[in-house]
Amino acid sequence: MHEIAFSKQSLNQLRKIPTNESKRIRANIAEYAANPKAHAHHVKMLKGRNGFRLRVGKWRVIFDLNGNVLSVLEIGVRGNIYD
């Protein structure tokens, strides 16, 4: 199981997201941290930058794995998160 660390930017983005979506995103992050193989089909390595993305409906979570720590870097809507 990975420890989850949210960046300041990702926490600010979570606060702006509707509550039900925010809870769903947090739950998916926690599930992935607990069992990465169960959500492997929702995670892809990013091209052009370091890290991975987790797909949660129309939302994308950009994160990086540093040993036993899953660092959530950004959270946003599919079209705008990669800019």
C-alpha positions as CSV (number, residue, x, y, z in Angstrom):
1,M,0.0,0.0,0.0
2,H,1.2,3.5,-0.9
3,E,1.1,6.5,1.3
4,I,-0.8,9.4,-0.4
5,A,0.6,12.9,-0.4
6,F,-1.4,15.8,-2.0
7,S,0.3,18.8,-3.4
8,K,-1.0,22.3,-2.4
9,Q,-2.2,22.8,-6.0
10,S,-4.1,19.5,-6.1
11,L,-5.8,20.3,-2.8
12,N,-6.9,23.7,-4.1
13,Q,-8.2,22.0,-7.3
14,L,-10.2,19.4,-5.2
15,R,-11.9,22.2,-3.2
16,K,-13.2,23.7,-6.5
17,I,-14.7,20.4,-7.7
18,P,-18.3,19.6,-6.7
19,T,-18.4,17.6,-3.4
20,N,-19.7,14.3,-4.9
21,E,-17.1,14.3,-7.6
22,S,-14.4,15.2,-5.1
23,K,-15.3,12.2,-2.9
24,R,-15.3,9.9,-5.9
25,I,-11.8,11.1,-7.0
26,R,-10.4,10.7,-3.4
27,A,-12.0,7.2,-3.2
28,N,-10.4,6.2,-6.5
29,I,-7.0,7.5,-5.4
30,A,-7.2,5.6,-2.2
31,E,-8.3,2.4,-4.0
32,Y,-5.4,2.7,-6.4
33,A,-2.9,3.3,-3.5
34,A,-4.2,0.2,-1.7
35,N,-4.3,-2.1,-4.8
36,P,-2.6,-0.7,-7.9
37,K,-3.3,-3.8,-10.0
38,A,-7.1,-3.5,-9.6
39,H,-7.1,-0.1,-11.3
40,A,-4.3,-0.7,-13.8
41,H,-6.6,-0.2,-16.7
42,H,-7.3,3.4,-15.6
43,V,-3.7,4.4,-15.2
44,K,-1.2,5.3,-18.0
45,M,2.3,6.6,-18.0
46,L,2.5,10.2,-19.3
47,K,4.3,11.0,-22.5
48,G,6.4,14.2,-22.6
49,R,6.6,14.5,-18.8
50,N,7.2,12.4,-15.7
51,G,4.4,10.8,-13.9
52,F,1.2,8.9,-14.4
53,R,-2.5,9.7,-14.9
54,L,-5.5,8.1,-13.2
55,R,-8.8,8.4,-15.1
56,V,-11.9,9.0,-12.9
57,G,-14.8,9.7,-15.4
58,K,-14.1,13.1,-17.0
59,W,-11.5,13.9,-14.4
60,R,-7.8,13.2,-14.5
61,V,-5.4,12.8,-11.6
62,I,-1.7,13.4,-12.4
63,F,0.5,11.7,-9.9
64,D,4.0,10.4,-9.4
65,L,5.3,7.3,-7.5
66,N,8.3,7.9,-5.3
67,G,9.1,4.7,-3.5
68,N,6.1,4.1,-1.2
69,V,4.6,7.5,-1.6
70,L,1.9,8.3,-4.2
71,S,2.3,12.1,-4.8
72,V,-0.9,13.7,-6.3
73,L,0.3,16.6,-8.4
74,E,-2.7,17.9,-10.3
75,I,-6.4,17.2,-10.7
76,G,-8.5,18.5,-13.5
77,V,-10.9,18.0,-16.4
78,R,-9.7,15.8,-19.2
79,G,-9.2,18.5,-21.8
80,N,-7.4,21.1,-19.7
81,I,-5.2,19.0,-17.4
82,Y,-2.5,18.3,-20.0
83,D,-1.8,22.0,-21.0
